[in-house]
Amino acid sequence: MRTAVIDRATKETKIHIRLDLDGSGKYNIDTGIGFFDHMLTALCVHAGFDMDVKCDGDLYVDGHHSVEDTGIALGQAFRAAVGDMKGIRRYGSFYIPMDEALGFCSLDISNRPYLVYDCTYANQSTGQYDNFLTEEFMRAFAFNAGITLHLRCLYGANDHHKIEALYKALAHALKEAVKIDGDTVLSTKGVL
């Protein structure tokens, strides 16, 4: 089983994550930020990962530490769960339409973390979630998971739809990239 458990505690957050890459989309998520919980739920369901996330953060400040630190811990869990990467397809790309919005994700589980992020918002927040935290989460996740991650919202008017399209595109791209399709590392170097 490709699973991992990460516990991360700082002066700003206390996080517990359990991740199973070979699950069926079961989730138990509580970060204290409703919209962020909604996005992580979409990520689980659409990737087919089982995930428990509990974050107790300093929300009296704002949501930044909770969202970024959850991205760090989830990235660490992903990296541990994917293991030596033997047999995985490694690459994944996906478009997601969300009503008027269209989100795109392309990624490489490469051990060469990078983020290209292209999405603008009409408003500062969606519920209690600051929209700019989407990029912060994606960066923290990608760099700790060892993923080259490209995300783009091609168009859209509703910020909720744009953000959700990106999370779901990420989910489907990850689902494709972690599929087992052989027994060797997909690299001319022999290792990632």
C-alpha positions in Angstrom: 0.0 0.0 0.0 1.2 3.5 -0.9 0.3 5.3 2.3 1.9 7.8 4.6 1.2 9.6 7.9 2.6 13.0 8.7 2.4 15.0 11.9 3.7 18.5 11.8 3.7 21.0 14.7 4.9 24.6 14.7 4.0 27.6 16.9 1.4 28.5 14.2 -0.2 25.1 13.3 -0.6 21.5 14.4 -1.4 19.2 11.5 -2.1 15.5 11.1 -2.4 14.0 7.6 -3.0 10.4 6.6 -2.8 9.7 2.8 -3.5 6.6 0.8 -2.8 6.9 -2.9 -4.7 3.7 -3.6 -7.9 4.6 -1.9 -11.4 5.3 -3.2 -11.9 9.0 -2.4 -12.7 8.7 1.3 -12.0 11.7 3.4 -12.1 13.3 6.8 -11.0 16.9 6.6 -11.1 19.7 9.1 -8.8 22.8 8.7 -11.2 25.3 10.2 -11.5 27.0 6.8 -14.7 25.9 5.1 -13.8 26.6 1.5 -10.4 25.1 1.9 -12.0 21.9 3.3 -14.2 21.9 0.2 -11.2 22.1 -2.1 -9.3 19.3 -0.2 -12.4 17.2 -0.4 -12.6 17.7 -4.1 -8.9 16.8 -4.4 -9.5 13.5 -2.5 -12.7 12.5 -4.4 -11.3 13.3 -7.9 -7.9 11.8 -7.3 -9.3 8.7 -5.7 -7.0 9.2 -2.7 -8.1 8.5 0.9 -7.1 11.3 3.1 -7.5 12.5 6.7 -6.5 16.1 7.4 -6.7 17.8 10.7 -5.3 21.3 11.1 -5.4 23.4 14.2 -4.0 26.7 13.1 -3.8 30.4 14.3 -7.0 31.4 12.3 -7.3 34.5 14.6 -4.4 35.8 12.5 -5.7 34.6 9.1 -5.7 31.4 7.1 -2.2 31.7 5.6 -0.3 29.5 8.0 -3.0 26.8 8.0 -3.2 26.6 4.2 0.5 26.8 3.5 1.4 24.3 6.3 -1.2 21.9 5.1 0.3 22.1 1.7 3.8 21.4 3.2 2.5 18.4 5.2 0.4 17.0 2.3 3.4 17.3 0.0 5.6 15.4 2.5 2.9 12.7 2.8 2.6 12.4 -1.0 6.4 12.1 -1.4 6.6 9.4 1.3 3.5 7.5 -0.1 4.8 7.5 -3.7 8.1 5.9 -2.5 10.8 5.1 -5.0 8.5 5.9 -7.9 9.1 2.6 -9.7 6.4 1.9 -12.2 4.5 5.2 -11.9 3.5 7.0 -15.1 5.1 10.1 -13.6 3.3 12.6 -15.9 -0.3 13.8 -15.8 -2.2 16.6 -17.5 -5.9 17.4 -17.3 -8.4 20.1 -18.2 -11.4 20.7 -15.9 -14.4 22.8 -17.0 -16.3 24.3 -14.0 -19.3 26.1 -15.5 -17.8 29.2 -17.2 -14.3 28.6 -15.9 -11.6 26.3 -17.4 -8.7 25.1 -15.4 -5.6 23.2 -16.6 -2.9 21.2 -14.7 0.2 19.5 -16.1 2.7 17.9 -13.7 5.8 15.7 -13.5 6.6 13.7 -10.3 10.3 14.4 -10.9 12.0 15.3 -7.6 12.6 18.7 -9.3 10.0 20.9 -7.6 8.8 23.9 -9.5 5.6 25.9 -9.8 4.1 27.8 -12.6 0.8 29.4 -11.6 -1.4 31.5 -13.8 -4.7 32.6 -12.4 -6.2 36.0 -11.5 -9.1 36.7 -9.2 -11.9 39.3 -9.2 -12.2 39.2 -5.4 -9.9 38.9 -2.4 -11.7 36.0 -0.9 -14.2 33.1 -1.3 -15.9 32.7 2.1 -13.1 32.9 4.8 -10.5 31.7 2.3 -8.2 34.3 0.7 -8.0 33.4 -3.0 -4.2 34.1 -3.2 -3.7 31.2 -0.8 -4.4 28.8 -3.7 -1.0 29.6 -5.1 0.6 29.4 -1.7 -0.9 25.9 -1.1 0.1 24.7 -4.6 3.7 26.0 -4.1 4.0 24.3 -0.7 2.5 21.1 -2.0 4.7 20.9 -5.1 8.0 21.8 -3.4 7.5 19.3 -0.6 6.1 16.5 -2.9 9.0 17.0 -5.4 6.6 17.8 -8.3 7.0 20.1 -11.3 3.6 21.7 -11.3 2.0 23.9 -13.9 -1.5 25.3 -13.2 -3.5 27.7 -15.3 -7.0 29.1 -15.4 -7.6 29.8 -19.0 -10.7 31.8 -18.3 -13.6 32.3 -16.0 -15.6 34.9 -14.1 -16.5 33.2 -10.8 -13.5 32.9 -8.4 -15.0 29.8 -6.7 -15.3 28.0 -10.0 -11.8 29.0 -11.1 -10.2 27.7 -7.9 -12.2 24.5 -7.8 -11.3 23.9 -11.5 -7.6 24.1 -10.5 -7.9 21.8 -7.5 -9.8 19.2 -9.6 -7.4 19.5 -12.5 -4.6 18.8 -10.0 -6.5 15.8 -8.6 -7.0 14.2 -12.0 -3.4 14.9 -13.1 -2.1 13.3 -9.9 -4.4 10.3 -10.4 -3.0 9.7 -13.8 0.7 10.3 -12.8 0.6 7.8 -9.8 -0.9 4.9 -11.8 1.4 1.9 -11.9 2.4 1.1 -15.5 5.5 -1.0 -15.2 8.2 -1.8 -12.7 11.0 0.6 -13.5 11.6 4.3 -12.9 10.5 6.3 -16.0 13.8 8.1 -16.5 16.8 7.8 -18.8 18.9 8.4 -15.6 17.3 5.4 -13.9 16.4 7.4 -10.8 14.3 10.5 -10.0 
